[in-house]
Amino acid sequence: MNLPNKISLIRIISIPIMVFFYLASFIPYGKAVALVIFTVAALTDFLDGAIARKRNLVTDLGKFLDPIADKTLMSCALFLILADGTMAAPWGVIMTIIIIAREFIVTALRQIAATKQIVIAADMWGKVKANFQPIAIAFFMFIAIDNQYSFLGVTRDYFLWASYILMGIATVLTIISGINYVVKNIKVFASTPKEEISNTQSKEE
């Protein structure tokens, strides 16, 4: 349980706390607290990976905890802004399904590769996607706060449009990244054990 793994574990623990504050309408500015928790948790995703690589602290436990923490955080946040109507249907539902489906597909692909001792490295599209998703979600959570307190005034529509544009970009990047993973690593389904697809250490984005 080194420092990067402790950070990943803290991120996992913060998720139910974020959900509680977001849904606890009886707590003043509960959604604002949830936004702060989400933002800090999202930033720690970059922090633990950077520390692990810099200090050579990459472990199997870290490879297990980091993607779980990241995907659970993003999925829960997406469900929150979707459930209260901040990200409206049908586009909100469509984008959420695409984003989560991509994670299932890539995770399944990595699991198949792992059984054959194949390393699938994170690609550029996945990393860029990982940057846009939390920003887009944070914008929507900010809109959710305004839905309660109406402090944005005439600028609200601009923030709302920016939120959908960012989420749209994140969704497009998600699709590109997912297709890129499958196309580049299609040989996993016919590969022999110990065949390498990449020499790069895999880190779930």
Residue, then its C-alpha position, 0 to 999 in steps of 0.5 A: m500500500n504505497l502512496p499512489n495506491k493510498i491516493s487511489l483508495i482515498r478517491i474510491i472512498s470519496i465517491p459515496i461521500m460525493v454522491f451523498f452531498y449531491l443528493a442531500s438537498f437538505i444540506p445547504y450548498g451540498k452540490a457545491v461540496a460534491l463538486v469540490i469533492f469531484t474536482v479534487a478526486a479527478l485531479t488525484d487521478f493524475l497525481d497518483g499515476a505521476i507519482a507511481r511512474k516518477r518513483n517507480l511505484v507501479t504495482d499490480l494493486g495500483k493497476f487494479l485500484d486506479p481504473i476502478a477509482d477512475k471509472t467509478l468516479m466518472s460513472c457515478a458523476l454522470f448518473l448524478i447529473l443525468a438523474d436530476g435532469t441537469m444533463a437532459a435526455p435524450w442526448g444526456v442518456i445517449m452520451t452516458i451510454i456511449i461513454i460507459a459502453r466504451e469503458f466496458i468494451v476496453t476493459a473486456l479487451r484488456q482482460i482478454a489480453a491479460t489472460k494471454q500476457i499481452v500488454i495494451a498501452a494507453d493511447m493518445w485518444g484515451k488520454v485526451k478523452a480522460n481530460f475532457q470528461p471530468i471538465a465536462i462533468a464539472f461544468f454540469m455539476f456547476i449548472a446543477i448548483d445554479n439550478q438551486y440558487s440561480f446565481l449565474g443570471v443571463t450567463r447561465d445559457y452560455f455555461l449550459w451550452a459550454s457544458y454540452i459542447l464539452m460533453g459532446i467533445a468527450t463523447v466523440l473522443t470516447i468513440i474514437s478512442g474505443i474504435n482505435y483500441v479495438v482496431k489496433n488490438i484486434k489481434v488479441f482475439a487470435s494472438t498466442p500467449k506472451e505476444e506483446i502489442s506494446n512495450t509501454q506499461s499499461k495505465e488505465e486512462 
